[in-house]
């Protein structure tokens, strides 16, 4: 529930909530996403880009330097990498959006006994509701990985209508050597075979009150 109550005692979220159920057809007007801020060890300046799909059904965040690793020749702080994106999403008037599904992809090389964990959370600025997800892979493992987080329709958090709320995405990769051989290096990256990292977020749409 949104923080705060208005003077009448009615929740602000009641006044600003979308009035219709979700629908499948995305808006035909262009969706524009501006990156307000990018912070984190997994996304140094210039290594994260955001693009909206041509059909306005999703947006993709592409990384080029998102790698967590442990091993004899690695930086002691490199076992954990994170990235926080603060996005301004411009949608057509009369509509609002939520995130129905998120697809995370990467590659992991984990020695026997090591683990790699991918975590994510996302929320609208000023809204206490946060969606969390976490997935752990166990070594020995050396392959591409993919995680899909899908939110039930009733649980999708939509941006309140009539107000500007930036959308925040927090992601994290963490590698734990566990009881693996001390001479082994293990790593995990949101990294496809071409060296880029792509995370896709799928929109759900609702109409606002006129």
C-alpha positions in Angstrom: 0.0 0.0 0.0 1.2 3.5 -0.7 2.6 5.4 2.2 0.4 8.0 3.8 -3.3 8.8 4.0 -5.2 11.9 2.8 -7.1 14.0 5.3 -10.4 12.1 4.7 -8.7 9.0 5.8 -9.0 7.3 2.4 -5.8 5.8 1.2 -4.1 7.8 -1.6 -3.7 4.6 -3.5 -7.5 4.3 -3.7 -7.7 7.7 -5.5 -4.8 7.1 -7.8 -5.3 3.4 -8.6 -6.1 2.3 -12.1 -9.8 1.7 -12.6 -9.9 -1.2 -15.1 -8.4 -4.6 -15.3 -5.1 -5.3 -17.2 -5.3 -5.7 -20.9 -3.0 -7.4 -23.4 -2.8 -4.8 -26.1 0.1 -2.4 -25.5 -0.4 1.3 -26.4 0.4 2.2 -30.0 2.0 5.5 -29.0 5.8 5.5 -28.4 7.0 4.6 -24.9 10.1 6.6 -23.9 12.4 5.6 -21.0 15.0 7.9 -19.6 17.8 6.7 -17.3 17.8 9.1 -14.4 20.7 7.5 -12.5 22.8 4.3 -12.7 24.8 3.2 -9.6 26.6 0.1 -8.6 29.7 -2.0 -9.0 28.0 -4.1 -11.7 27.2 -1.2 -14.0 30.0 1.4 -14.1 29.3 4.5 -16.0 28.7 3.9 -19.7 28.1 0.1 -19.3 24.3 0.0 -19.0 21.7 0.9 -21.7 17.9 0.7 -21.8 15.8 0.1 -24.9 12.1 -0.3 -25.5 10.9 -3.1 -27.7 9.2 -1.9 -31.0 5.9 -3.4 -29.9 5.9 -1.5 -26.5 5.5 -4.8 -24.7 8.8 -4.8 -22.9 12.1 -3.0 -22.2 15.6 -4.4 -22.1 18.5 -3.4 -19.9 21.8 -4.3 -21.5 25.0 -4.4 -19.5 28.6 -4.9 -20.6 30.6 -5.2 -17.3 28.5 -7.2 -14.8 30.6 -10.0 -13.3 30.9 -11.4 -9.8 33.8 -13.8 -9.1 35.9 -15.5 -6.4 39.2 -17.2 -6.7 42.9 -16.9 -6.0 43.6 -14.1 -8.4 40.4 -12.1 -7.9 39.7 -8.9 -6.0 38.3 -9.8 -2.5 35.4 -7.5 -3.1 34.5 -8.9 -6.5 32.3 -11.7 -5.0 29.3 -9.4 -5.0 28.3 -7.0 -7.8 25.1 -4.9 -7.9 23.4 -2.3 -10.0 20.6 0.1 -9.2 18.8 1.8 -12.1 16.4 4.7 -11.6 14.2 5.1 -14.7 11.7 7.7 -15.9 9.1 5.9 -18.0 6.9 8.2 -20.2 3.7 6.5 -21.2 0.7 7.8 -23.1 -1.9 9.9 -21.1 -4.6 7.9 -19.5 -2.5 4.7 -19.1 -0.3 3.3 -16.3 2.0 0.3 -16.2 3.4 -2.4 -13.9 5.9 -5.1 -14.5 4.4 -8.5 -15.1 7.5 -10.5 -15.8 11.3 -10.2 -15.7 13.7 -12.3 -17.6 17.3 -12.5 -16.5 20.1 -14.2 -18.5 23.7 -14.9 -18.0 26.6 -17.3 -17.8 28.0 -19.0 -14.7 31.1 -21.1 -14.1 30.9 -22.5 -10.6 33.4 -25.0 -9.2 32.2 -28.0 -7.2 31.0 -26.7 -3.8 30.6 -23.1 -5.0 27.3 -21.3 -5.4 26.1 -18.3 -7.5 23.0 -16.2 -6.6 21.0 -13.8 -8.7 18.7 -11.4 -6.9 16.4 -8.6 -8.0 13.9 -6.2 -6.6 11.9 -3.4 -8.2 9.6 -0.7 -6.9 8.1 2.7 -7.7 9.7 5.7 -6.0 7.7 6.6 -2.9 5.8 3.3 -2.8 6.6 0.9 0.0 5.6 -2.2 -2.1 8.7 -3.9 -3.4 8.9 -7.1 -5.5 11.8 -9.4 -4.7 13.2 -12.5 -6.4 16.2 -14.7 -5.8 17.7 -17.8 -7.5 20.8 -19.8 -6.5 22.8 -22.1 -8.7 25.1 -24.8 -7.3 28.4 -26.0 -8.6 29.7 -27.8 -10.4 28.0 -25.7 -13.1 29.4 -24.2 -16.3 26.6 -23.1 -18.7 24.3 -20.3 -19.6 21.5 -19.6 -17.0 18.1 -18.0 -17.2 15.7 -16.9 -14.5 12.1 -15.8 -15.2 10.1 -14.1 -12.5 6.4 -13.9 -13.3 3.9 -12.0 -11.1 0.3 -13.1 -10.7 -2.1 -10.6 -12.3 -3.6 -9.7 -8.9 -0.2 -9.0 -7.4 1.2 -6.7 -10.1 2.1 -3.3 -8.6 1.1 -0.5 -10.9 2.4 3.1 -10.9 -0.2 5.4 -9.4 -2.1 7.4 -12.0 -1.7 11.1 -12.1 1.7 11.3 -10.4 5.3 11.0 -11.6 7.1 8.1 -9.9 10.4 6.8 -11.1 10.9 3.1 -11.5 13.8 1.5 -9.5 15.4 -1.7 -10.4 18.0 -3.3 -8.1 19.9 -6.4 -9.2 22.7 -8.3 -7.6 25.1 -11.2 -8.4 26.9 -13.0 -5.6 29.3 -15.9 -5.8 30.3 -17.9 -2.7 33.3 -20.2 -2.9 31.8 -22.5 -0.3 33.8 -25.6 0.2 35.3 -25.5 -3.4 39.0 -26.0 -4.0 40.9 -22.8 -3.0 42.7 -22.9 -6.3 39.5 -22.7 -8.3 37.9 -19.6 -9.8 34.2 -19.3 -9.9 32.2 -16.5 -11.5 28.7 -15.5 -12.5 27.7 -12.8 -15.0 24.5 -11.6 -16.7 26.3 -12.3 -19.9 25.2 -13.8 -23.2 27.5 -15.5 -25.6 28.2 -12.2 -27.5 29.4 -10.5 -24.3 26.4 -8.4 -23.6 24.1 -8.8 -20.7 20.4 -8.5 -21.3 17.6 -8.3 -18.8 14.1 -7.9 -20.1 11.1 -6.5 -18.2 7.6 -7.1 -19.6 4.9 -4.5 -19.2 1.3 -4.9 -17.9 -1.0 -2.0 -18.8 -4.1 -0.5 -17.2 -6.3 2.5 -18.0 -6.5 5.4 -15.5 -9.8 7.1 -14.5 -10.8 9.9 -16.9 
